């Protein structure tokens, strides 16, 4: 690494002033609560029992300093790319020939999603793998998220972020690397694959963009109220996926529509920690049900413990990135799940409780250079976060042929 490059990458450690934590607890205690929902299920949104349980634990039992220590156990850095500070974790494997890998989180996630995977990826022999499975791992915070800078001008869309990640890997001295992502990370790695920079060997995604244009058009018409019929000739698997996406686009992404249209309206996310937490919990039904169980029944599903959930929310609160992270939806001009014309090698893992299961037929059409496709038995939208062992196994297997 050159002297110039070393100067461009600055060490970073997390330390939040105690006054910020005192303020957080005070705001939780001062929450003005609405009445309870008028139904016995979650059809009206995040339920009062869940939020009351979350608030009580957050105010009285949650320990941010534990989360800080966990973050600071990994080497963290800042570097400026295109005028914006980018925060990232960078852990080199002890194996010099390890494959460099950049991991990208989504919304409402942060780098917290990947903390349980880093050691498994960099030191596979200590976690059921082989030396030849090793990765050098880079985990950046998306602009406007966590400790990365909050863009003050327009233009930090997924295309721009994809280019910035290539700049980051080059700055770290990686001339040959792979990329992985889910949620926004899935869109970003798709666009990295579409841009096909010389150093990118391939991508792995657990949120693949595979929907054919005709199907995407029909789905969009349902969102807009036109109600085009389901395309004919779909297989049973494709029809299932269409129904999942139709429900998602008409009933399940109200949060995404608001952020795509008017992110600046969400002032409550900067003023009330309870508003922020409820907004972040209301992502998809499967994830919400499991998070609710963690707080109400105090029983974690997979790795989604109360502390894990609140690490993510608290990081967003303390960095005041509720609104800035929402603007990525406004910046985006791509269909979240649409095929984008990626030609580089692609590995796809389908998790059973993802908001939609990509059928193999559409996946093969969308990714003509598909090198790996697997449907796993457990896990949901936040695959790396909830099931780190399964996720790491999928990443290892997906990239094995590209080493």
C-alpha positions in Angstrom: 0.0 0.0 0.0 1.5 3.3 -1.0 2.1 6.3 1.3 -0.6 8.3 -0.6 -3.1 5.5 -0.1 -2.3 5.1 3.5 -3.0 8.8 4.0 -6.3 8.5 2.3 -7.5 5.8 4.7 -7.9 6.9 8.3 -8.4 4.7 11.4 -11.8 5.0 13.1 -13.2 3.9 16.4 -16.7 4.3 17.8 -17.2 6.2 21.0 -20.6 7.9 21.7 -20.7 10.6 24.4 -22.6 9.5 27.5 -24.8 12.6 27.1 -26.2 11.1 23.9 -27.1 7.9 25.7 -28.7 9.8 28.5 -30.7 11.8 26.0 -31.8 8.6 24.2 -33.1 7.1 27.4 -34.9 10.3 28.3 -36.6 10.5 25.0 -37.8 6.8 25.3 -39.2 7.6 28.8 -41.0 10.7 27.5 -42.6 8.9 24.5 -46.2 10.0 24.0 -48.0 6.7 23.2 -51.0 6.3 20.9 -53.8 3.9 21.9 -53.4 0.3 21.0 -54.3 -1.1 17.6 -58.0 -2.0 17.1 -57.3 -5.5 15.8 -55.8 -8.6 17.3 -53.0 -9.0 14.8 -50.3 -7.0 13.0 -52.4 -5.9 10.1 -52.4 -2.3 11.3 -48.6 -2.2 11.7 -46.2 -2.6 14.6 -48.2 -3.6 17.6 -48.3 -1.7 20.9 -47.2 -4.8 23.0 -44.1 -5.2 20.8 -43.2 -1.5 21.1 -43.8 -1.3 24.8 -41.6 -4.3 25.4 -38.9 -2.9 23.1 -39.1 0.5 24.9 -38.8 -1.0 28.3 -35.8 -3.1 27.4 -34.2 -0.2 25.5 -34.6 2.3 28.3 -33.6 0.1 31.3 -31.6 -2.9 30.1 -29.9 -2.3 26.8 -26.2 -1.6 26.9 -24.8 0.4 23.9 -21.2 0.1 25.3 -21.4 -3.6 24.6 -22.2 -2.8 21.0 -19.4 -0.3 20.8 -16.9 -2.9 22.1 -18.2 -5.4 19.5 -17.7 -2.8 16.7 -14.3 -1.7 17.9 -13.1 -5.3 18.1 -12.8 -5.0 14.3 -10.5 -2.6 12.5 -12.5 0.3 11.2 -11.6 3.1 8.8 -12.8 6.2 7.0 -11.9 7.2 3.5 -13.2 10.0 1.3 -14.7 9.0 -2.0 -16.1 11.6 -4.4 -16.2 14.2 -1.5 -18.0 11.9 1.0 -16.6 10.1 4.0 -17.1 6.3 3.7 -16.9 4.2 6.9 -15.9 0.6 6.6 -14.6 -2.4 8.5 -11.6 -4.1 6.9 -10.3 -7.5 8.2 -7.6 -9.3 6.4 -7.4 -13.0 6.7 -4.1 -14.6 8.0 -4.1 -16.4 4.6 -2.4 -14.1 2.1 -4.1 -15.8 -0.8 -7.6 -15.2 0.6 -10.2 -13.9 -1.8 -11.1 -10.2 -1.2 -14.8 -9.8 -0.6 -16.9 -6.6 -0.1 -20.2 -7.1 1.8 -23.1 -4.6 1.4 -26.0 -4.3 3.8 -29.5 -2.9 3.1 -32.3 -1.0 4.8 -33.2 -0.9 7.6 -29.8 -2.5 8.2 -26.3 -1.4 9.0 -23.0 -3.1 9.2 -24.4 -4.8 12.3 -26.0 -7.3 9.9 -22.6 -8.7 9.1 -20.7 -8.7 12.4 -21.5 -12.4 13.0 -20.0 -13.4 9.7 -16.7 -11.6 9.6 -14.6 -14.1 11.7 -16.2 -17.0 10.0 -15.2 -15.6 6.6 -11.7 -14.5 7.5 -10.8 -17.5 9.6 -12.7 -20.5 8.1 -10.6 -23.2 9.9 -12.0 -22.0 13.2 -15.5 -22.2 12.0 -16.0 -25.4 10.1 -14.3 -24.4 6.9 -11.0 -24.9 5.1 -8.0 -22.6 4.6 -8.9 -22.3 0.9 -12.3 -20.8 1.9 -10.7 -17.7 3.4 -11.7 -14.2 2.5 -10.3 -10.7 3.2 -13.4 -8.9 4.2 -14.5 -5.3 3.6 -17.8 -4.1 5.1 -18.7 -0.5 4.2 -21.6 1.6 5.5 -23.7 2.8 2.6 -23.6 6.6 2.2 -26.3 8.1 4.5 -26.2 5.1 6.8 -24.3 4.6 10.1 -21.0 6.3 10.3 -20.6 7.1 6.6 -21.2 10.7 5.6 -24.7 11.9 4.9 -24.9 13.2 1.3 -25.7 16.9 1.1 -26.3 16.9 -2.6 -28.2 14.5 -4.9 -26.5 11.8 -6.9 -25.6 9.1 -4.4 -27.8 6.5 -6.1 -27.1 2.8 -6.2 -25.1 3.2 -9.4 -22.8 5.7 -7.7 -22.4 3.5 -4.7 -21.5 0.6 -6.9 -18.7 2.7 -8.5 -17.6 3.9 -5.1 -17.2 0.3 -3.9 -14.8 -0.4 -6.8 -12.8 2.7 -5.9 -12.7 1.5 -2.3 -11.4 -2.0 -3.2 -8.8 -0.5 -5.5 -7.7 1.9 -2.8 -7.2 -1.0 -0.4 -5.0 -2.7 -3.0 -7.4 -5.4 -4.2 -7.1 -5.8 -7.9 -9.3 -8.9 -8.0 -12.3 -9.2 -5.7 -15.9 -10.5 -5.3 -19.0 -8.7 -4.0 -22.0 -9.8 -1.9 -25.2 -8.1 -0.9 -28.9 -8.4 0.1 -31.7 -5.9 0.1 -30.1 -2.6 -1.1 -26.8 -4.6 -1.2 -28.4 -6.9 -3.7 -29.3 -4.0 -6.0 -25.8 -2.5 -5.5 -23.9 -5.7 -6.3 -26.2 -6.3 -9.3 -25.1 -2.8 -10.6 -21.5 -3.7 -9.9 -22.0 -6.7 -12.0 -23.7 -4.6 -14.7 -20.8 -2.1 -14.7 -18.4 -5.1 -14.8 -15.2 -3.3 -13.7 -12.0 -5.2 -14.5 -11.3 -6.3 -10.9 -14.7 -7.8 -10.2 -14.6 -11.6 -10.5 -18.2 -12.2 -9.6 -21.1 -11.4 -7.3 -23.2 -13.4 -4.8 -26.7 -12.2 -3.9 -29.5 -13.3 -1.5 -31.8 -10.7 -3.0 -31.5 -11.4 -6.8 -32.9 -9.1 -9.5 -34.5 -11.6 -11.8 -38.0 -10.5 -12.7 -38.5 -10.4 -16.5 -39.7 -7.1 -18.1 -43.2 -8.3 -18.9 -43.7 -9.5 -15.4 -42.2 -6.3 -13.9 -44.6 -4.3 -16.0 -47.7 -6.2 -14.8 -46.5 -5.9 -11.2 -46.0 -2.1 -11.5 -49.4 -1.7 -13.0 -50.9 -3.2 -9.8 -49.1 -0.7 -7.7 -50.4 2.1 -9.9 -53.9 0.8 -9.7 -54.3 -0.3 -13.4 -54.4 -3.9 -12.4 -52.9 -5.7 -15.4 -53.7 -9.5 -15.2 -51.0 -12.0 -14.2 -49.0 -12.9 -17.3 -50.0 -16.2 -18.9 -47.7 -19.2 -19.3 -46.0 -19.0 -15.8 -44.9 -22.2 -14.2 -46.1 -23.1 -10.8 -42.9 -21.8 -9.2 -43.1 -18.5 -11.3 -46.7 -18.0 -10.4 -45.9 -18.4 -6.7 -43.2 -15.8 -7.0 -45.6 -13.4 -8.9 -48.1 -13.7 -6.1 -45.5 -13.0 -3.5 -44.4 -9.9 -5.3 -47.9 -8.8 -6.1 -48.7 -8.9 -2.4 -45.5 -7.1 -1.6 -45.9 -4.3 -4.0 -49.6 -3.7 -3.2 -49.6 -4.4 0.6 -46.1 -4.7 1.9 -43.9 -1.7 1.0 -45.8 1.3 2.2 -42.6 2.4 3.9 -40.6 2.2 0.7 -43.2 4.2 -1.2 -43.0 7.0 1.4 -39.2 7.0 1.4 -39.2 7.0 -2.4 -41.6 9.9 -2.7 -41.1 12.1 0.4 -38.2 11.0 2.6 -37.8 14.5 4.0 -41.3 14.2 5.5 -40.0 11.7 8.1 -38.8 14.2 10.7 -40.1 11.9 13.4 -37.3 9.5 12.7 -34.8 12.2 13.8 -36.9 13.3 16.8 -38.3 10.1 18.4 -36.4 6.9 19.0 -39.7 5.0 19.3 -40.8 6.4 15.9 -37.5 5.3 14.4 -37.6 1.8 15.9 -41.2 1.2 14.8 -40.4 2.4 11.3 -37.4 0.1 11.1 -39.3 -2.9 12.5 -42.1 -2.6 9.9 -40.1 -4.1 7.0 -41.6 -7.5 6.2 -44.0 -9.7 8.1 -41.6 -12.7 8.6 -38.9 -10.5 10.1 -41.3 -8.5 12.2 -42.9 -11.6 13.6 -39.5 -12.9 14.7 -38.4 -9.6 16.1 -41.7 -9.2 18.0 -41.2 -12.7 19.5 -37.7 -11.7 20.7 -39.2 -8.8 22.7 -42.7 -10.0 23.7 -41.9 -13.7 24.4 -38.1 -13.0 25.0 -37.3 -15.9 22.7 -34.9 -15.2 19.9 -35.3 -16.8 16.5 -31.9 -17.5 15.0 -29.5 -14.6 15.8 -32.2 -11.9 16.0 -32.0 -11.3 19.8 -33.2 -8.1 21.4 -29.7 -6.8 21.6 -29.0 -7.5 18.0 -32.1 -5.6 16.9 -31.4 -2.7 19.2 -27.8 -2.5 18.1 -29.0 -1.8 14.6 -31.7 0.7 15.7 -29.5 2.5 18.2 -26.6 2.9 15.6 -29.1 4.5 13.3 -30.5 6.8 16.1 -27.0 7.9 17.4 -25.8 8.8 13.9 -29.1 10.5 13.1 -29.4 8.7 9.8 -33.1 7.8 9.7 -33.9 10.4 7.1 -30.6 10.3 5.2 -30.8 6.5 4.8 -34.4 6.9 3.5 -33.2 9.1 0.7 -31.6 6.2 -1.1 -35.1 5.1 -2.1 -35.7 8.6 -3.6 -32.4 8.4 -5.4 -33.0 4.9 -6.9 -34.2 4.6 -10.4 -34.1 0.8 -10.7 -36.7 -1.9 -10.0 -35.7 -3.6 -6.8 -36.2 -7.1 -8.2 -36.0 -6.5 -11.9 -33.4 -8.2 -14.1 -30.7 -5.7 -15.0 -28.6 -7.5 -17.6 -25.7 -8.7 -15.5 -23.1 -10.7 -17.4 -20.4 -11.4 -14.8 -20.5 -14.7 -12.9 -23.3 -14.7 -10.4 -24.0 -16.9 -7.4 -27.6 -16.9 -5.9 -28.8 -18.2 -2.6 -32.6 -18.4 -2.0 -33.7 -18.2 1.6 -37.1 -19.7 2.4 -38.6 -16.7 4.3 -37.2 -14.0 2.0 -39.9 -11.6 0.8 -39.9 -13.4 -2.5 -38.2 -16.7 -3.6 -36.5 -16.3 -7.0 -37.4 -19.2 -9.3 -34.5 -20.9 -11.0 -36.0 -20.3 -14.4 -36.0 -16.5 -14.0 -32.6 -16.6 -12.3 -31.0 -18.4 -15.2 -32.6 -15.9 -17.7 -31.5 -12.9 -15.6 -27.9 -14.2 -15.0 -26.6 -16.0 -18.1 -23.4 -16.6 -16.3 -25.0 -18.2 -13.2 -22.3 -20.3 -11.5 -24.3 -21.3 -8.3 -27.9 -21.6 -7.3 -29.1 -23.0 -4.1 -32.3 -23.0 -2.0 -31.5 -23.2 1.7 -33.8 -24.5 4.5 -33.8 -21.7 7.0 -33.4 -17.9 7.1 -35.3 -14.8 6.0 -34.7 -11.4 4.5 -31.8 -10.6 6.9 -30.0 -13.8 6.0 -26.5 -12.9 7.3 -27.9 -11.4 10.5 -30.3 -14.1 11.4 -28.4 -17.2 10.1 -24.7 -16.3 9.9 -23.5 -19.9 9.6 -25.8 -20.8 6.8 -25.0 -17.5 5.1 -21.3 -18.0 5.3 -21.6 -21.5 3.9 -23.5 -20.1 1.0 -20.9 -17.4 0.3 -18.1 -20.0 0.5 -19.9 -22.4 -1.9 -21.1 -19.6 -4.2 -17.6 -18.2 -4.8 -15.6 -21.5 -4.7 -15.5 -21.9 -8.5 -14.2 -18.3 -8.9 -11.1 -18.5 -6.8 
